[in-house]
Amino acid sequence: MIKRGFKGICMSKKHPDEIRKEIKEDHLPLIWLTNENIDIPNCVCTTNLLKIGMTIQSFYNKANNIILFIDDLKYLVDTKSSGIVNGFIEEIKMISIQNNNILLISCDIDLIEKKVINQKDFEIIKP
């Protein structure tokens, strides 16, 4: 979809260099989620959902037709309570809808089956 005019953003616990090697896309904005406070651009600690949300909003303010991919939601759930993460996902979902953007989330199906994450928030596609 990026080649069809959409702009992508990827949030992942993987290092940006590792992702760039995998997808062979040098211009994709990446937000690196870590469990530590590291002072480098586009690096956000998973314990700071407010900063993650503000980082997403700043990308949304710069362009239209954005696809936001959040890789491994379990990584966020492991650092926050599921209720907080559910609220965060709901907020990001609403911001995405308001801006006509697409939100994709990679999630361990166990989080949904064990009701850690609200199933109503997801269209589930099993591998």
Phi, psi and omega in degrees: 000334178298323180286352178259014176106352176282150176254133183256151171225135179239129173249123185209156173279348177287146178296140181307323179297322179295318179294316180301322177296319182293315187262350179055047180225105185281341188258002180287124176294133181237137174247117183269118178267122180235167176262011178229157174278110179242129186269073173227154182302142177058029174243124185230135177286136183296341179282350183252075181297329178299315180293322177299313179299319179294324178295316177299313181300322180295324175293317180297327180289340184273338187204167174251173178055057182255140170251117177259121178249118175257114183270125173066074179300333180302327179299321176289318181296325180294337181256349180225165175287154182297326178298318179294317180294321177301315178297319179297313180298318179300318180295315179296321178299315180295319178298319180297316179297314181299328182262009182056040178254169181249134178244121176242133181230126173273125187218136173296124184301334178300327179297324180279315181297327178272007178061030174286323178245140179294121180296329182297342181278353189231146163263116189270127175236108181274144179293000000 
